[in-house]
């Protein structure tokens, strides 16, 4: 157990990734097995090897064991649509002739491949060039990304016409054509190696989606501030649709677009965003993207709540989707105002969930907790709502209560139980596969809060 604890501390120090206590036994066993395979004298020698060789094949192997790589192309289509329809024209109008886009934490390359396709659908004026940079801390996953081959599951959200134009089907795999995959520049990059090197500067757009969830709050702030420094003046940062930087002093301003929001460097908050600005005629119309309010296949295949399940009319489902649409665009105040006028039955658990999300996005932690609890009182099977409740409790400083709820989510998932709310799909709240790992990571955070007064093994902060 002690070896696993030290191993977990070493992983966090090197990568920023927080692992829960329940993983410590597995980590201890893994260290023993790897030490034996490498001919080392025990787990201590193995951990010493990892400390000395930060960039080695062994670290690449370890990262494969601890990171999630479940993703798909065209995940969060509103952001890609806004990139072509609004941001690229704006940057060109501002005089940029080389537009630099960074996909940070690219895993197996689904996001940069999507960018290559999306940007190929947006012909540029003469003299304008776009460069796509893709990085990850897992070299093996990145090498898979370079091959640009994807499973049927990974391409499930890709519009059929784009799939036909840009991919070649080989047996059960789909390969991005060389003419487009060659436009992506892959590199190893560890986001917690601060400060960033000078060459990682002057980006017009950075995608940092569903990465911060693996880090402690203090590390999140450090990474975001470094990412903000990497943006050019007027550049944009996209995080995951359900993520927010409201509690982080990033120096970036929240910016509302026509269908989603981003964080802008050197900008200012505008109630209308930039949706009313004329798009330069030199940039053609953008391609057809998946509908913003379409219900896409989720990461899990568990049951969902449909109007029939809940015993309410389709009109209620439509009104819930309208509220969720406002949330996805960052229009929290308007969504808040419309909740009580929506006509939805207050005894509908889904309304409580939506209300809780609005409060959480507005930074009203205690109100969010009350709303999520009310929703779970009406339907305790909503595992995603329970996860949001746990996060809200953590953010409000109720660590022990948060631990109980994270454990409840894990227990529900381990038995295959629980349901999700279909109307929340556009917000891309993590599904079963991702939530299990996220809850384990959060439980590791709770453990560290209890024992933060001393290093894991009684020695130095890095476990030596």
C-alpha positions in Angstrom: 0.0 0.0 0.0 2.8 2.4 0.9 4.6 1.7 -2.4 1.3 2.5 -4.3 1.0 5.7 -2.3 4.5 6.9 -3.2 3.9 5.8 -6.8 0.7 7.9 -7.0 2.6 10.9 -5.5 5.3 10.5 -8.1 2.8 10.3 -11.0 1.1 13.4 -9.7 4.4 15.3 -9.5 5.4 14.3 -13.0 2.1 14.6 -14.8 -0.4 16.4 -12.6 -2.7 13.4 -12.8 -4.4 12.6 -9.5 -5.1 8.9 -8.7 -7.5 7.8 -6.0 -6.6 5.6 -3.0 -8.4 2.6 -4.4 -5.7 2.5 -7.1 -2.8 2.4 -4.7 -2.7 -1.4 -4.3 -2.7 -1.8 -8.1 0.1 0.7 -8.5 2.1 -1.2 -5.9 1.6 -4.4 -7.7 2.5 -2.8 -11.0 5.7 -1.4 -9.6 6.7 -4.9 -8.4 5.9 -6.5 -11.7 7.8 -3.9 -13.7 10.8 -4.1 -11.4 11.0 -7.8 -11.9 10.7 -7.6 -15.7 13.5 -5.0 -15.8 15.7 -6.9 -13.5 15.7 -4.3 -10.7 15.9 -5.0 -7.0 12.4 -4.3 -5.9 9.8 -1.6 -6.2 12.0 1.1 -4.6 14.6 0.7 -7.4 11.8 0.9 -10.0 10.5 4.2 -8.6 14.0 5.5 -8.4 14.4 4.7 -12.1 11.2 6.7 -12.9 12.4 9.7 -10.9 15.7 9.8 -12.8 14.3 9.2 -16.3 11.3 11.5 -16.7 11.2 11.0 -20.5 11.5 7.3 -21.0 9.8 4.3 -22.5 8.8 3.2 -19.0 6.9 6.4 -18.4 5.2 6.0 -21.7 4.1 2.5 -20.6 2.8 3.9 -17.2 0.8 6.6 -18.9 -1.0 4.0 -21.0 -2.1 2.4 -17.7 -3.5 5.4 -16.0 -5.1 7.7 -18.7 -8.4 7.6 -20.4 -8.4 7.7 -24.2 -12.1 7.3 -25.0 -13.1 10.0 -27.4 -14.7 10.6 -30.8 -14.4 12.9 -33.8 -16.8 15.9 -33.9 -17.3 15.9 -30.2 -18.8 19.2 -29.2 -19.7 20.3 -32.7 -20.8 23.9 -31.7 -17.2 24.8 -31.0 -15.9 23.6 -34.3 -18.7 25.4 -36.1 -17.9 28.7 -34.3 -14.2 28.2 -35.1 -14.9 28.4 -38.8 -18.0 30.6 -38.9 -16.8 33.3 -36.5 -13.3 33.0 -35.2 -11.3 32.3 -38.4 -13.0 35.3 -40.2 -12.3 37.5 -37.2 -8.6 36.6 -37.0 -8.2 37.1 -40.7 -9.9 40.5 -40.5 -7.5 41.4 -37.7 -4.6 40.9 -40.1 -3.4 37.4 -39.1 -1.9 35.5 -42.0 -0.8 32.4 -40.1 -3.5 31.1 -37.9 -2.2 28.7 -35.2 -4.5 26.2 -33.5 -3.4 24.0 -30.6 -5.1 20.8 -29.6 -3.7 20.2 -26.1 -4.3 16.7 -24.7 -5.1 15.2 -28.1 -5.1 11.6 -26.9 -5.4 9.4 -30.0 -5.9 12.3 -32.4 -9.7 12.5 -32.6 -9.7 16.3 -32.0 -6.9 17.3 -34.3 -8.4 15.1 -37.0 -11.7 16.8 -36.6 -9.9 20.2 -36.9 -8.2 19.0 -40.1 -11.5 18.1 -41.7 -13.4 21.2 -40.4 -10.7 23.6 -41.6 -10.5 21.9 -45.0 -14.1 22.8 -45.4 -13.3 26.5 -44.9 -11.3 27.7 -47.9 -9.1 30.6 -47.0 -8.2 33.9 -48.8 -4.8 33.8 -50.7 -1.8 34.2 -48.4 -3.5 32.8 -45.3 -2.2 29.6 -43.7 -3.5 27.5 -40.9 -1.3 25.3 -38.7 -2.7 22.6 -36.4 -0.5 21.5 -33.4 -1.5 18.4 -31.4 0.1 17.4 -28.2 -0.3 14.8 -25.4 1.7 13.5 -22.5 1.1 9.9 -23.6 3.5 9.3 -26.5 1.9 5.9 -27.4 -1.5 7.5 -27.8 0.0 10.3 -29.8 1.7 7.8 -32.2 -1.7 6.3 -32.8 -3.0 9.8 -33.5 -0.3 10.2 -36.1 -1.6 7.1 -37.9 -5.0 8.9 -38.1 -6.9 5.6 -38.0 -10.2 5.5 -36.1 -12.7 2.9 -35.1 -16.4 2.9 -36.0 -17.2 4.1 -32.5 -14.7 7.0 -32.8 -16.3 8.3 -36.1 -19.9 7.8 -35.0 -20.6 11.6 -34.8 -18.9 12.4 -38.1 -21.4 13.7 -40.7 -21.7 11.0 -43.5 -20.8 13.4 -46.3 -17.6 14.5 -44.5 -16.8 10.8 -43.7 -17.0 10.0 -47.4 -14.9 12.9 -48.5 -12.1 12.8 -46.0 -11.7 9.2 -44.9 -10.9 5.8 -46.4 -12.6 2.8 -45.0 -10.2 -0.2 -44.5 -12.0 -3.2 -43.0 -13.4 -1.9 -39.7 -11.1 1.2 -39.5 -11.4 4.6 -41.0 -8.2 6.4 -42.0 -8.0 10.2 -42.5 -6.6 10.8 -46.0 -2.9 11.7 -46.1 -3.6 15.1 -47.7 -5.3 16.1 -44.5 -3.6 14.1 -41.7 -0.3 15.6 -42.9 -1.5 19.0 -41.9 -1.3 18.1 -38.2 2.0 18.6 -36.3 2.2 16.1 -33.4 4.5 16.7 -30.4 5.0 15.4 -26.9 3.9 17.9 -24.3 3.4 17.8 -20.6 1.1 20.6 -19.4 2.5 20.6 -15.9 6.1 21.3 -17.1 5.9 25.0 -16.4 6.6 27.5 -17.7 6.0 26.6 -21.3 8.9 26.9 -23.8 9.0 30.0 -25.9 7.9 28.2 -29.1 4.6 27.5 -27.5 3.3 31.1 -27.9 1.2 33.1 -30.2 -1.7 30.7 -30.7 -5.0 32.0 -32.1 -7.1 29.2 -30.7 -6.3 26.6 -28.0 -8.5 23.6 -27.4 -8.1 22.3 -23.8 -11.1 20.2 -23.4 -11.7 17.7 -20.6 -8.1 17.8 -19.5 -8.3 20.0 -16.3 -10.5 17.4 -14.6 -7.5 15.3 -14.0 -5.6 18.0 -12.0 -5.9 19.5 -8.6 -7.4 22.9 -8.4 -4.1 24.6 -7.7 -2.5 22.9 -10.8 -5.5 23.8 -12.9 -4.9 27.5 -12.2 -1.2 27.2 -13.0 -1.9 25.4 -16.3 -4.6 27.8 -17.3 -2.4 30.8 -16.7 0.3 29.3 -18.8 -2.2 28.5 -21.5 -3.4 32.1 -21.4 0.2 33.3 -21.9 0.4 31.1 -25.0 -2.5 32.8 -26.7 -2.0 35.7 -29.0 -3.8 39.0 -28.2 -7.5 38.4 -29.0 -6.9 34.6 -29.1 -9.5 32.1 -27.8 -9.5 29.2 -25.4 -12.1 26.4 -25.6 -12.6 24.1 -22.6 -15.0 21.2 -22.3 -18.7 22.2 -22.7 -19.4 21.4 -19.0 -16.2 23.0 -17.7 -15.8 26.5 -16.4 -12.9 28.8 -15.4 -15.1 31.0 -13.1 -13.0 30.1 -10.0 -9.6 30.6 -11.7 -7.9 33.9 -12.1 -6.9 33.3 -15.7 -6.8 36.9 -17.1 -9.2 35.7 -19.8 -12.7 37.0 -20.3 -15.7 34.8 -21.1 -17.0 35.4 -24.6 -20.4 34.4 -25.9 -20.7 33.3 -29.5 -23.9 32.4 -31.4 -23.9 28.8 -30.2 -21.4 28.3 -27.4 -18.8 30.3 -25.4 -15.0 30.5 -25.2 -12.4 32.5 -23.2 -10.7 35.4 -24.9 -7.4 37.1 -24.2 -7.6 40.8 -24.2 -11.3 40.8 -25.0 -14.2 42.0 -23.0 -17.6 40.5 -22.1 -20.3 41.4 -24.6 -23.9 40.5 -24.0 -24.4 39.7 -27.7 -21.0 38.1 -28.2 -19.9 38.7 -31.8 -22.8 36.9 -33.5 -24.0 40.2 -35.1 -20.6 41.1 -36.7 -20.6 40.7 -40.4 -18.5 37.7 -41.6 -15.9 38.8 -44.3 -17.1 37.8 -47.7 -13.7 36.4 -48.5 -14.4 33.4 -46.3 -17.0 31.0 -47.7 -19.9 29.6 -45.7 -18.9 26.8 -43.3 -20.0 23.2 -43.8 -22.9 21.5 -42.3 -22.1 20.3 -38.8 -24.1 18.0 -36.6 -27.1 19.7 -35.2 -26.3 21.5 -31.9 -29.4 20.1 -30.2 -29.2 16.6 -31.6 -29.0 13.7 -29.2 -25.8 12.0 -30.0 -24.7 8.5 -28.8 -23.3 8.8 -25.4 -20.1 7.3 -24.0 -22.2 4.6 -22.3 -25.1 2.5 -23.5 -27.1 2.6 -20.3 -30.8 3.6 -20.2 -31.8 7.3 -20.5 -34.8 9.2 -19.3 -37.2 9.9 -22.2 -40.5 11.7 -22.1 -42.2 8.3 -22.0 -40.1 7.2 -19.1 -40.9 10.3 -17.1 -44.6 10.2 -18.0 -44.6 13.8 -19.3 -45.3 15.3 -22.7 -42.8 15.9 -25.5 -43.4 19.6 -24.9 -41.7 19.3 -21.5 -38.7 17.7 -23.2 -38.6 20.5 -25.8 -38.6 23.2 -23.1 -35.8 21.4 -21.2 -33.8 21.4 -24.4 -34.3 25.1 -24.8 -33.0 25.7 -21.3 -30.0 23.5 -22.0 -29.4 25.3 -25.2 -29.1 28.6 -23.4 -26.7 27.0 -20.9 -24.5 25.7 -23.6 -24.3 29.2 -25.0 -23.3 30.7 -21.7 -26.6 32.6 -21.2 -27.0 31.5 -17.6 -29.0 34.6 -16.5 -31.6 34.2 -19.2 -31.9 30.5 -18.5 -32.3 31.2 -14.8 -35.1 33.7 -15.5 -36.9 31.2 -17.8 -36.8 28.2 -15.4 -39.8 29.4 -13.3 -41.7 30.5 -16.4 -41.0 27.2 -18.3 -44.3 25.6 -17.2 -42.4 22.4 -16.4 -43.7 20.5 -13.4 -41.6 21.3 -10.3 -41.8 17.6 -9.4 -39.9 16.7 -12.6 -36.3 15.7 -11.5 -34.9 17.0 -14.8 -35.9 20.5 -14.0 -34.1 20.4 -10.7 -31.0 19.1 -12.5 -31.1 21.9 -15.0 -31.6 24.5 -12.3 -28.6 23.1 -10.4 -26.4 23.3 -13.5 -27.4 27.0 -14.0 -26.6 27.8 -10.3 -23.2 26.0 -10.6 -22.3 27.8 -13.8 -23.1 31.1 -12.0 -20.9 30.2 -9.0 -23.9 29.8 -6.6 -22.5 26.7 -4.9 -25.1 26.2 -2.1 -28.0 26.8 -4.4 -26.6 24.3 -6.8 -26.3 21.7 -4.0 -29.9 22.2 -3.0 -31.2 21.9 -6.5 -29.2 18.7 -7.2 -30.4 17.2 -3.9 -34.0 18.0 -4.8 -33.6 16.3 -8.2 -32.1 13.2 -6.6 -34.9 13.2 -4.0 -37.3 12.8 -6.9 -35.2 10.3 -8.8 -32.1 8.9 -7.0 -31.0 6.9 -10.1 -29.6 9.9 -11.9 -25.9 9.2 -11.6 -24.7 12.2 -13.6 -26.7 14.5 -11.3 -25.2 12.8 -8.3 -21.7 13.4 -9.8 -22.6 17.1 -10.3 -23.8 17.2 -6.7 -20.5 15.8 -5.5 -18.5 18.4 -7.5 -20.7 21.2 -6.0 -20.1 19.9 -2.5 -16.4 19.8 -3.1 -16.4 23.4 -4.5 -18.4 24.6 -1.5 -15.8 23.1 0.8 -17.8 20.1 2.1 -15.1 17.5 1.4 -16.5 14.7 3.5 -20.0 15.0 2.0 -18.4 15.1 -1.5 -16.6 11.9 -0.8 -19.8 10.1 0.1 -21.5 11.2 -3.2 -18.5 10.3 -5.3 -18.5 6.8 -3.7 -22.2 6.6 -4.3 -21.7 7.3 -8.0 -19.0 4.6 -8.3 -21.2 2.1 -6.5 -24.1 2.8 -8.9 -21.8 2.5 -11.9 -20.2 -0.7 -10.7 -23.6 -2.4 -10.5 -24.6 -1.2 -13.9 -27.4 0.8 -12.4 -28.5 4.4 -12.8 -29.8 6.5 -15.6 -28.9 9.7 -17.4 -31.0 12.6 -18.6 -31.3 12.6 -22.3 -32.0 16.4 -22.6 -28.6 17.2 -21.1 -26.8 15.5 -23.9 -25.7 18.8 -25.6 -23.7 19.7 -22.5 -21.7 16.5 -22.8 -21.6 15.6 -19.1 -19.4 12.5 -18.9 -21.0 9.1 -19.3 -20.4 5.9 -17.5 -16.9 5.1 -18.8 -15.5 8.5 -18.1 -17.3 9.1 -14.8 -15.8 6.0 -13.2 -12.3 7.3 -13.7 -13.2 10.9 -12.8 -14.8 9.8 -9.5 -11.7 7.8 -8.6 -9.6 10.9 -9.3 -11.9 13.0 -7.2 -11.7 10.5 -4.3 -7.9 10.8 -4.6 -8.3 14.5 -4.2 -10.4 14.1 -1.1 -7.8 11.8 0.4 -5.0 14.3 -0.3 -7.0 17.1 1.4 -7.2 15.0 4.6 -3.4 14.2 4.5 -2.0 17.4 2.9 -0.2 18.4 6.1 2.6 15.9 5.3 4.2 14.3 2.3 2.9 10.8 1.3 5.8 8.8 2.7 7.1 11.2 5.4 9.9 12.3 3.2 10.2 15.0 0.6 7.3 16.3 -1.5 8.2 14.1 -4.5 8.2 10.9 -2.4 12.0 10.4 -2.3 
